[in-house]
């Protein structure tokens, strides 16, 4: 592992001066993260010809992330994904959330974690740990929460993201990473030519506003079946209501198995780069970048619809309102710990 490099990463609107932390292993893989948003800024891996390829979409500096609207590289919290009616009830008390997706709440509203300064509390050549204190009432949620996110680069070419949080009151915690991957290169165009596999026999049905109905639908015989690896674009335009409602893939898959396990993979035939996704959570949101719309990224790249795909590990969307979904509530004083790994091979 090479020595950790730290450099300035621009300036934000309030005058904060974030830093960029660069880790590189002996195999030549590099990971860059920033204390602005605890953001995953860059992942560079070697392709089949040993050439370096940047495989996540991103911006040149903190201002790009501050002005961005697509949650590129973001750590999302307190709650990732959608909550119907922008309201949660915890211990019989209703808490109103911001309505930023029609009448619903998406990724906890406009006051997002990815546009805040986090504090680095530990770093080494292979890891960086970020800290955020979320006060009681933050984003409308009850309870103050101590949140840590640790990025670790391993020698076997994995990015490990470990989440650790402890609330002082019962509250909803459901965090994820919203990086957009393009294994042919961040500026290579569409990512829909990737071959994707998802270890799930079912997905959660949604209504027209993409809020789960509570019904779990088998993937068998539908375009949602990724149990055998297939190219994303093969069925993304199928005459299938869930795909039409979302403008492509933007759904939660019900992962098979329990505990920490391999949940999904993606592969580029162009570069030969393959990524495996591991998680201990029950669901994964596979999102095909349907709402990317000309975002101007690093190195002059312009990210259009479908130029990146996301694998967001999570509790099911709107689980707070569905008794048959695993609860996203963490009790006062209890520990929320979850780990996601993106491994390249």
N, C-alpha and C positions, 0 to 999 in steps of 0.2 A: 504494500500500500504506500502510495506517495504521500508526502507531507501535505496536510490541509492548507489550501490557499484561501485567503480572505481578501476581498477587494470591494471598493465602493460600488453601489448599484443605483446611482442617481439620487434624486431628491423628490419627495412627495409634496402635495399641495400645502400641507401644514408645516413644511420645512424639515421634516424628518429625513434622515440620511441613512437609508438601509444599506445592508451589506450582502454580498454574494459569497457563499461558501462552496468551494470546489473540492470534491473528493475524486481520487482516481486510483483504481486498483492496478495490480501488476499485469492484469490481462489487457489493459488499455481502455477499460470502461470508465467513463467519467459521469458524475452526477453533480448538479449544481442546485443549491437551494438558497432561499433568501429569508431573512427575518421580516421582510414585508409580506405578511400573509402566511408565513411558514410555507411558502410556495415552492413547488417542484418546478424549477426553471428549465433544466436541461438534463437529458439523458443521452449520452453518446456511446454507442456500441460499435464493434467491428463487424462488418458484413462478411460474406463468404470469401471475399478477396482480400480481407484484412484492412479494408478502408473504413475510416470512421464515419458513422452515420448518426445524425441527430434525429431521434425518433419521437420526441414530444414537441408539440406546438408551443410557442412562447413568444415573449417580447424582449426587446433589447435592454430595458431597464425597468425600475419600479414604476415609473410613470405609465408605462404601457399596461401594467397589471392594474394600476389604480384606475385607469380610464376604460379598461376592457369590460365587456358586458357578457362574455361567454364562459366565465369561470375557468379560464385556461390555467391549468396547473394548480388549481385551488385546493386548499383544505377547507371543506365545507362543514359548518356547525352553527348552532348546536344541532340542528336537524337537517340532514340532507334529504333532497327530494320534496315531494308534495304532501301538504296537509289540507284536506278538504275543509272548506268553510273558514279557513284561517283562524281556527280556534281549537284549543285543547282543554280537556277537563282532567285535572289531577287531584285526587282526594276530594272530589266533589266540588272543586272550585274551577270556574271557567277562566281561561286566560286567552285574551284576544291577541292575535298575531297580525302582522302586516299583510294586507292583501296586495300581492305583487304578481299574481298569476290569475287574472280574472278575480274571482271572489275567493281564491285559494292562496295558500302560502307556498312559495317555492324556495328551497334552500335557505330558509329562515328569514327571508325578506331582504330589504335593501341594505340593512346595516350588517354587512357580511364580515365574517372573520378574515377572509382573504384580502381585505382592504384595511387591515389594522396592523400596527407594528407589534410583533411578538418579541420576546426577550430570549436571547440565547443563554441558557443556564449551564450547558455543558457541550463541549465539542472535542473531537479527536480526529485523527487522520481518516477514520472510517465512519464517523457519525457526527450528527449535530442534533441537539435537543432544544426545542423551542417551547416557551412558556407563555400562556395567555391567561389572565384572570378575567373571567366573565362574571360581572356583578349580578346580584339578585334583580330580576326584572329585565335583564338584557334580552333584547329582541322579543320581549313579552313573556319570556319563560320564568318560572319561579326558581329561586335558589341561586346562590353564588357557586361558581364552579372553577376549580383549579384544573387547567388543561395543559397537558404536555404532549407534544408530537415529536417523535424521534425518527429521523431518517438515518438508515445505516446502509452503506455500500459494502457488499461482501466480496470475497475473492472469487466466488463462483458466479459472479455477474448477476447479482440480485439487488434490487432496491427494496429494503424492508421499511415499512412505515408502521410504527407502533404508536397507538393512541392510549393515553392514560388520563383519566379524569375522575375527580372526586367532588360531588356536590354537597352542599350543606343543607339541602332540602330535596325532597322527592322531585325529580324533574326528568324531562325528556332529553336524552343524549343519543345521537345517531349520526356519527361523523363519517366522512369519506374523503377520498381524493378524486378530483375532477380533471385529471390530466387527459389530454387528447393525444392519442398515439397514432403515428403513421410510420410503420416499420420499413417503408421504402424511403423515408426521409421526410422531415417536417415540411419541406418545400417541394415535394414531388408531385403534388396534385391529389387526386382522390385516394382515400384510404379504403374505399369499398372493394378494392381488388384483393384485400387481405382475406386469407382463409381463417375462419373463426370456429372454435369449438366451445360449447358451454355444457357443463355437466348438470343438466336440469331436465326433468321429465315434465315440468309444468311451468307456467308463468301466471302472474296475477292479472286478471282481466281489469280493464279500466273503463270508465265512462268517457263521454266526449271531451271532458276537461282533463282527462288523463289521471283521474282519481280512482284508485282501486275500488271495485264494487264489493270485494270480499270473496269473489268467486275465483277459485284456482282452476285453470284450464290446462288440460294435457296438451303437450306440444305435438304429439303424434299426429301426422297427416296435415300439419300446418306449416307455414313459412317460418314459424318460431322454433322449429326443431333444429338445433345445432348439435345434437348428440353425435352426429357424424360431421366431421369438419367440412365446411362449405364456404365458398366465396360470398361475402356480404351482399354483393350486388345481384346474386343469382335470383333471389326472391324478394328483394326489398320493394319492388314495384308491383308485387302480386295484388290481385283483387281480393284483399283480405281486410276486413273492417279495422282491426287493431292497427295495422300498418297505415291505413288511410287516415285514421284519427290522429296519429302521431307524426305523419309525414315521413315515415321510415321506422327504424327501430328506436324505441325510447321506452323500454319496458323492464319490469323487474322479473327476473327468472328465479324460480324456487329451486335453490341448489340441492343436489342430492348429498346425502351424508351429513355427518355432524363433526364438530371439532375442526381443527386446522387441516385443510385439504386443498388439493388442486381443483379449482372451480372452472377455469376457462383458459383458452389460449388463442393466440393470433399469430399469423405467419405471413411474411412477404416472400413471394416466389422471386421477385426482382432482386432482393438483397440476400435472401436466405436467412434473414433474421427471424427468430421465433421468440415469442414472449409467453410465459406461463403465469397465470394469476392464481395466487393462493390466498385463502381467507378462512377465518373461523366464524364468519357471520352467515345468516341463513339465506341472504339474497344478494343478487348482483344486478345492477342496472346496466344493461348494454345499450349504449346510445351511439347512434350513427352520425352524430354531428349535423342533424337536420337544420339547426338554426344558426350555424355558422354562416355569416353573410358578409364576406369581404373584410374581415378583421385584418389589419395590417400588423404582421408579426416581425420577428427578427430576420435580419439579413434581407430585408425588402420583400419577404414572402407575404402573399395575400391569401388568407385562409377562407376558402369558399365552402359551400355546403358539402359535407361529406369528406373534407380534407383531413379529418381526424376522427377517431373512434374512442369511446370511453368505456372503461370497465369499473363501475362504481360499486364497491362492496358495501353492504348496508343491511339494516333491518328493513322490512318491507315498507314501501311508501304508505302513509296514512295508517300505519299499524296502531296508532293511538286510538283509532276509531273502529278497529276490527278485532273482535274477541278471538277469532280463529288465527290471527297473526301473532307471532312472538312479540311480546311487549318491549318497547324501546325505553321503558322507564328505568332509571337508576335511582335507588333509594338513597336517602340522606346518609352520608358517611360511607356508603358502599363504593366500590371501585369499578369504574368502567375501563376495561382493558380489551383492546382488540388489535389484531395485527393483519396487515395486508402485505403481500410480497409480489413484486413484478420481477420475474426471473427471465434472463435472456440466454438463449442457447442457439 
